[in-house]
């Protein structure tokens, strides 16, 4: 009897730590004009609930991963991606495109004025972004 009580306590404690909805993990790739983003960051901004929560991670060589330990909740997110790439960019007359020694900066439509979204489910998610100029 004592053993079953202990088991029930462990299960309840585990559910309390994880929460009813579980935790989302997400990984993927980020390319711009067909080339991996060399160095940058990706942020998932919660669109569910009253308080906007953001979880971010570095993008290195076009790859990112956010583990369960970061506490990402399942739900809808706006995605903001900042970074640079050596990919050939369209004519530099584009006001949204900025150039730097590190390469071409991503247009604001992928970061500050992002229109990117993702819906994350409990458990593992793979979300790839193939950004175009």
Biotite code that builds the C-alpha atoms (Angstrom):
import biotite.structure as struc

atoms = struc.array([
    struc.Atom([0.000, 0.000, 0.000], chain_id="A", res_id=1, res_name="UNK", atom_name="CA", element="C"),
    struc.Atom([2.834, 2.352, 0.862], chain_id="A", res_id=2, res_name="UNK", atom_name="CA", element="C"),
    struc.Atom([4.500, 1.630, -2.505], chain_id="A", res_id=3, res_name="UNK", atom_name="CA", element="C"),
    struc.Atom([1.420, 2.593, -4.526], chain_id="A", res_id=4, res_name="UNK", atom_name="CA", element="C"),
    struc.Atom([1.042, 5.793, -2.506], chain_id="A", res_id=5, res_name="UNK", atom_name="CA", element="C"),
    struc.Atom([4.667, 6.690, -3.256], chain_id="A", res_id=6, res_name="UNK", atom_name="CA", element="C"),
    struc.Atom([4.104, 6.029, -6.960], chain_id="A", res_id=7, res_name="UNK", atom_name="CA", element="C"),
    struc.Atom([1.028, 8.278, -7.026], chain_id="A", res_id=8, res_name="UNK", atom_name="CA", element="C"),
    struc.Atom([2.993, 11.079, -5.327], chain_id="A", res_id=9, res_name="UNK", atom_name="CA", element="C"),
    struc.Atom([5.799, 10.795, -7.892], chain_id="A", res_id=10, res_name="UNK", atom_name="CA", element="C"),
    struc.Atom([3.369, 10.930, -10.825], chain_id="A", res_id=11, res_name="UNK", atom_name="CA", element="C"),
    struc.Atom([1.529, 13.938, -9.380], chain_id="A", res_id=12, res_name="UNK", atom_name="CA", element="C"),
    struc.Atom([4.820, 15.746, -8.713], chain_id="A", res_id=13, res_name="UNK", atom_name="CA", element="C"),
    struc.Atom([5.998, 15.050, -12.270], chain_id="A", res_id=14, res_name="UNK", atom_name="CA", element="C"),
    struc.Atom([2.780, 16.433, -13.741], chain_id="A", res_id=15, res_name="UNK", atom_name="CA", element="C"),
    struc.Atom([3.070, 19.544, -11.592], chain_id="A", res_id=16, res_name="UNK", atom_name="CA", element="C"),
    struc.Atom([6.596, 20.203, -12.847], chain_id="A", res_id=17, res_name="UNK", atom_name="CA", element="C"),
    struc.Atom([5.752, 19.653, -16.501], chain_id="A", res_id=18, res_name="UNK", atom_name="CA", element="C"),
    struc.Atom([2.281, 21.170, -16.431], chain_id="A", res_id=19, res_name="UNK", atom_name="CA", element="C"),
    struc.Atom([-0.872, 19.840, -17.981], chain_id="A", res_id=20, res_name="UNK", atom_name="CA", element="C"),
    struc.Atom([0.068, 20.943, -21.502], chain_id="A", res_id=21, res_name="UNK", atom_name="CA", element="C"),
    struc.Atom([3.587, 19.551, -21.430], chain_id="A", res_id=22, res_name="UNK", atom_name="CA", element="C"),
    struc.Atom([6.667, 21.254, -22.791], chain_id="A", res_id=23, res_name="UNK", atom_name="CA", element="C"),
    struc.Atom([7.621, 21.882, -26.398], chain_id="A", res_id=24, res_name="UNK", atom_name="CA", element="C"),
    struc.Atom([11.059, 21.323, -27.884], chain_id="A", res_id=25, res_name="UNK", atom_name="CA", element="C"),
    struc.Atom([11.889, 22.810, -31.264], chain_id="A", res_id=26, res_name="UNK", atom_name="CA", element="C"),
    struc.Atom([14.759, 22.493, -33.679], chain_id="A", res_id=27, res_name="UNK", atom_name="CA", element="C"),
    struc.Atom([15.305, 23.305, -37.304], chain_id="A", res_id=28, res_name="UNK", atom_name="CA", element="C"),
    struc.Atom([17.223, 25.153, -39.947], chain_id="A", res_id=29, res_name="UNK", atom_name="CA", element="C"),
    struc.Atom([17.252, 28.750, -41.123], chain_id="A", res_id=30, res_name="UNK", atom_name="CA", element="C"),
    struc.Atom([18.311, 29.626, -44.653], chain_id="A", res_id=31, res_name="UNK", atom_name="CA", element="C"),
    struc.Atom([18.218, 32.890, -46.576], chain_id="A", res_id=32, res_name="UNK", atom_name="CA", element="C"),
    struc.Atom([18.183, 32.810, -50.365], chain_id="A", res_id=33, res_name="UNK", atom_name="CA", element="C"),
    struc.Atom([19.099, 29.123, -50.162], chain_id="A", res_id=34, res_name="UNK", atom_name="CA", element="C"),
    struc.Atom([22.139, 29.614, -47.895], chain_id="A", res_id=35, res_name="UNK", atom_name="CA", element="C"),
    struc.Atom([22.380, 28.833, -44.148], chain_id="A", res_id=36, res_name="UNK", atom_name="CA", element="C"),
    struc.Atom([22.353, 31.784, -41.769], chain_id="A", res_id=37, res_name="UNK", atom_name="CA", element="C"),
    struc.Atom([25.948, 31.809, -40.534], chain_id="A", res_id=38, res_name="UNK", atom_name="CA", element="C"),
    struc.Atom([25.320, 33.416, -37.170], chain_id="A", res_id=39, res_name="UNK", atom_name="CA", element="C"),
    struc.Atom([22.237, 34.923, -35.617], chain_id="A", res_id=40, res_name="UNK", atom_name="CA", element="C"),
    struc.Atom([19.355, 34.322, -33.268], chain_id="A", res_id=41, res_name="UNK", atom_name="CA", element="C"),
    struc.Atom([15.786, 33.093, -33.337], chain_id="A", res_id=42, res_name="UNK", atom_name="CA", element="C"),
    struc.Atom([13.065, 34.095, -30.898], chain_id="A", res_id=43, res_name="UNK", atom_name="CA", element="C"),
    struc.Atom([9.671, 32.509, -30.307], chain_id="A", res_id=44, res_name="UNK", atom_name="CA", element="C"),
    struc.Atom([7.238, 35.128, -28.936], chain_id="A", res_id=45, res_name="UNK", atom_name="CA", element="C"),
    struc.Atom([4.116, 33.594, -27.382], chain_id="A", res_id=46, res_name="UNK", atom_name="CA", element="C"),
    struc.Atom([0.826, 34.673, -28.945], chain_id="A", res_id=47, res_name="UNK", atom_name="CA", element="C"),
    struc.Atom([-1.250, 32.802, -26.325], chain_id="A", res_id=48, res_name="UNK", atom_name="CA", element="C"),
    struc.Atom([-2.181, 34.365, -23.012], chain_id="A", res_id=49, res_name="UNK", atom_name="CA", element="C"),
    struc.Atom([-1.986, 37.868, -21.601], chain_id="A", res_id=50, res_name="UNK", atom_name="CA", element="C"),
    struc.Atom([1.796, 38.120, -21.139], chain_id="A", res_id=51, res_name="UNK", atom_name="CA", element="C"),
    struc.Atom([4.021, 37.793, -24.189], chain_id="A", res_id=52, res_name="UNK", atom_name="CA", element="C"),
    struc.Atom([6.768, 35.333, -23.318], chain_id="A", res_id=53, res_name="UNK", atom_name="CA", element="C"),
    struc.Atom([9.859, 35.056, -25.517], chain_id="A", res_id=54, res_name="UNK", atom_name="CA", element="C"),
    struc.Atom([12.289, 32.159, -25.680], chain_id="A", res_id=55, res_name="UNK", atom_name="CA", element="C"),
    struc.Atom([15.343, 32.647, -27.874], chain_id="A", res_id=56, res_name="UNK", atom_name="CA", element="C"),
    struc.Atom([18.329, 30.697, -29.096], chain_id="A", res_id=57, res_name="UNK", atom_name="CA", element="C"),
    struc.Atom([21.420, 31.181, -31.243], chain_id="A", res_id=58, res_name="UNK", atom_name="CA", element="C"),
    struc.Atom([21.447, 30.155, -34.888], chain_id="A", res_id=59, res_name="UNK", atom_name="CA", element="C"),
    struc.Atom([24.849, 28.799, -35.953], chain_id="A", res_id=60, res_name="UNK", atom_name="CA", element="C"),
    struc.Atom([25.583, 27.518, -39.447], chain_id="A", res_id=61, res_name="UNK", atom_name="CA", element="C"),
    struc.Atom([21.859, 27.552, -40.186], chain_id="A", res_id=62, res_name="UNK", atom_name="CA", element="C"),
    struc.Atom([20.815, 25.360, -37.238], chain_id="A", res_id=63, res_name="UNK", atom_name="CA", element="C"),
    struc.Atom([19.053, 26.002, -33.942], chain_id="A", res_id=64, res_name="UNK", atom_name="CA", element="C"),
    struc.Atom([17.595, 23.888, -31.127], chain_id="A", res_id=65, res_name="UNK", atom_name="CA", element="C"),
    struc.Atom([15.566, 24.815, -28.048], chain_id="A", res_id=66, res_name="UNK", atom_name="CA", element="C"),
    struc.Atom([15.342, 22.000, -25.509], chain_id="A", res_id=67, res_name="UNK", atom_name="CA", element="C"),
    struc.Atom([12.601, 21.108, -23.047], chain_id="A", res_id=68, res_name="UNK", atom_name="CA", element="C"),
    struc.Atom([14.682, 22.666, -20.267], chain_id="A", res_id=69, res_name="UNK", atom_name="CA", element="C"),
    struc.Atom([13.866, 26.139, -21.680], chain_id="A", res_id=70, res_name="UNK", atom_name="CA", element="C"),
    struc.Atom([10.187, 25.751, -20.687], chain_id="A", res_id=71, res_name="UNK", atom_name="CA", element="C"),
    struc.Atom([8.616, 26.516, -24.071], chain_id="A", res_id=72, res_name="UNK", atom_name="CA", element="C"),
    struc.Atom([4.877, 25.937, -23.792], chain_id="A", res_id=73, res_name="UNK", atom_name="CA", element="C"),
    struc.Atom([2.824, 24.435, -26.609], chain_id="A", res_id=74, res_name="UNK", atom_name="CA", element="C"),
    struc.Atom([0.947, 27.104, -28.559], chain_id="A", res_id=75, res_name="UNK", atom_name="CA", element="C"),
    struc.Atom([1.136, 29.761, -31.255], chain_id="A", res_id=76, res_name="UNK", atom_name="CA", element="C"),
    struc.Atom([4.244, 31.890, -31.625], chain_id="A", res_id=77, res_name="UNK", atom_name="CA", element="C"),
    struc.Atom([5.445, 34.834, -33.664], chain_id="A", res_id=78, res_name="UNK", atom_name="CA", element="C"),
    struc.Atom([8.998, 34.065, -34.798], chain_id="A", res_id=79, res_name="UNK", atom_name="CA", element="C"),
    struc.Atom([11.749, 36.686, -35.061], chain_id="A", res_id=80, res_name="UNK", atom_name="CA", element="C"),
    struc.Atom([15.013, 35.839, -36.794], chain_id="A", res_id=81, res_name="UNK", atom_name="CA", element="C"),
    struc.Atom([18.084, 38.073, -36.709], chain_id="A", res_id=82, res_name="UNK", atom_name="CA", element="C"),
    struc.Atom([21.351, 37.283, -38.417], chain_id="A", res_id=83, res_name="UNK", atom_name="CA", element="C"),
    struc.Atom([23.671, 37.593, -41.330], chain_id="A", res_id=84, res_name="UNK", atom_name="CA", element="C"),
    struc.Atom([24.526, 35.479, -44.305], chain_id="A", res_id=85, res_name="UNK", atom_name="CA", element="C"),
    struc.Atom([27.053, 35.566, -47.098], chain_id="A", res_id=86, res_name="UNK", atom_name="CA", element="C"),
    struc.Atom([24.303, 34.655, -49.580], chain_id="A", res_id=87, res_name="UNK", atom_name="CA", element="C"),
    struc.Atom([24.054, 36.898, -52.576], chain_id="A", res_id=88, res_name="UNK", atom_name="CA", element="C"),
    struc.Atom([21.524, 39.588, -51.810], chain_id="A", res_id=89, res_name="UNK", atom_name="CA", element="C"),
    struc.Atom([19.370, 41.524, -54.231], chain_id="A", res_id=90, res_name="UNK", atom_name="CA", element="C"),
    struc.Atom([20.438, 45.032, -55.202], chain_id="A", res_id=91, res_name="UNK", atom_name="CA", element="C"),
    struc.Atom([21.425, 47.007, -52.121], chain_id="A", res_id=92, res_name="UNK", atom_name="CA", element="C"),
    struc.Atom([18.766, 49.599, -52.967], chain_id="A", res_id=93, res_name="UNK", atom_name="CA", element="C"),
    struc.Atom([16.311, 47.556, -50.907], chain_id="A", res_id=94, res_name="UNK", atom_name="CA", element="C"),
    struc.Atom([15.708, 49.732, -47.794], chain_id="A", res_id=95, res_name="UNK", atom_name="CA", element="C"),
    struc.Atom([14.953, 46.654, -45.667], chain_id="A", res_id=96, res_name="UNK", atom_name="CA", element="C"),
    struc.Atom([18.360, 45.140, -46.434], chain_id="A", res_id=97, res_name="UNK", atom_name="CA", element="C"),
    struc.Atom([21.391, 46.347, -44.502], chain_id="A", res_id=98, res_name="UNK", atom_name="CA", element="C"),
    struc.Atom([24.965, 45.388, -45.255], chain_id="A", res_id=99, res_name="UNK", atom_name="CA", element="C"),
    struc.Atom([27.765, 44.887, -42.761], chain_id="A", res_id=100, res_name="UNK", atom_name="CA", element="C"),
    struc.Atom([31.205, 43.349, -42.611], chain_id="A", res_id=101, res_name="UNK", atom_name="CA", element="C"),
    struc.Atom([29.565, 40.141, -41.318], chain_id="A", res_id=102, res_name="UNK", atom_name="CA", element="C"),
    struc.Atom([27.454, 39.776, -44.431], chain_id="A", res_id=103, res_name="UNK", atom_name="CA", element="C"),
    struc.Atom([23.971, 40.780, -45.438], chain_id="A", res_id=104, res_name="UNK", atom_name="CA", element="C"),
    struc.Atom([21.521, 41.427, -42.641], chain_id="A", res_id=105, res_name="UNK", atom_name="CA", element="C"),
    struc.Atom([18.092, 39.851, -42.864], chain_id="A", res_id=106, res_name="UNK", atom_name="CA", element="C"),
    struc.Atom([15.171, 42.073, -43.913], chain_id="A", res_id=107, res_name="UNK", atom_name="CA", element="C"),
    struc.Atom([13.014, 43.476, -41.102], chain_id="A", res_id=108, res_name="UNK", atom_name="CA", element="C"),
    struc.Atom([10.065, 41.380, -42.290], chain_id="A", res_id=109, res_name="UNK", atom_name="CA", element="C"),
    struc.Atom([11.833, 38.433, -40.615], chain_id="A", res_id=110, res_name="UNK", atom_name="CA", element="C"),
    struc.Atom([12.700, 40.152, -37.323], chain_id="A", res_id=111, res_name="UNK", atom_name="CA", element="C"),
    struc.Atom([11.496, 43.544, -36.100], chain_id="A", res_id=112, res_name="UNK", atom_name="CA", element="C"),
    struc.Atom([8.385, 43.434, -38.349], chain_id="A", res_id=113, res_name="UNK", atom_name="CA", element="C"),
    struc.Atom([8.166, 39.653, -38.509], chain_id="A", res_id=114, res_name="UNK", atom_name="CA", element="C"),
    struc.Atom([5.268, 37.929, -40.204], chain_id="A", res_id=115, res_name="UNK", atom_name="CA", element="C"),
    struc.Atom([6.684, 34.474, -39.401], chain_id="A", res_id=116, res_name="UNK", atom_name="CA", element="C"),
    struc.Atom([4.653, 32.171, -37.166], chain_id="A", res_id=117, res_name="UNK", atom_name="CA", element="C"),
    struc.Atom([4.884, 28.665, -35.739], chain_id="A", res_id=118, res_name="UNK", atom_name="CA", element="C"),
    struc.Atom([2.528, 26.454, -33.793], chain_id="A", res_id=119, res_name="UNK", atom_name="CA", element="C"),
    struc.Atom([4.351, 24.199, -31.367], chain_id="A", res_id=120, res_name="UNK", atom_name="CA", element="C"),
    struc.Atom([2.928, 21.031, -29.907], chain_id="A", res_id=121, res_name="UNK", atom_name="CA", element="C"),
    struc.Atom([3.973, 19.231, -26.744], chain_id="A", res_id=122, res_name="UNK", atom_name="CA", element="C"),
    struc.Atom([7.131, 17.173, -27.330], chain_id="A", res_id=123, res_name="UNK", atom_name="CA", element="C"),
    struc.Atom([9.470, 17.452, -30.301], chain_id="A", res_id=124, res_name="UNK", atom_name="CA", element="C"),
    struc.Atom([8.875, 19.903, -33.161], chain_id="A", res_id=125, res_name="UNK", atom_name="CA", element="C"),
    struc.Atom([10.889, 20.561, -36.301], chain_id="A", res_id=126, res_name="UNK", atom_name="CA", element="C"),
    struc.Atom([10.381, 24.005, -37.813], chain_id="A", res_id=127, res_name="UNK", atom_name="CA", element="C"),
    struc.Atom([12.534, 25.050, -40.778], chain_id="A", res_id=128, res_name="UNK", atom_name="CA", element="C"),
    struc.Atom([12.624, 28.555, -42.209], chain_id="A", res_id=129, res_name="UNK", atom_name="CA", element="C"),
    struc.Atom([13.589, 29.118, -45.853], chain_id="A", res_id=130, res_name="UNK", atom_name="CA", element="C"),
    struc.Atom([13.693, 32.913, -46.051], chain_id="A", res_id=131, res_name="UNK", atom_name="CA", element="C"),
    struc.Atom([13.660, 34.753, -49.370], chain_id="A", res_id=132, res_name="UNK", atom_name="CA", element="C"),
    struc.Atom([14.814, 38.298, -50.197], chain_id="A", res_id=133, res_name="UNK", atom_name="CA", element="C"),
])
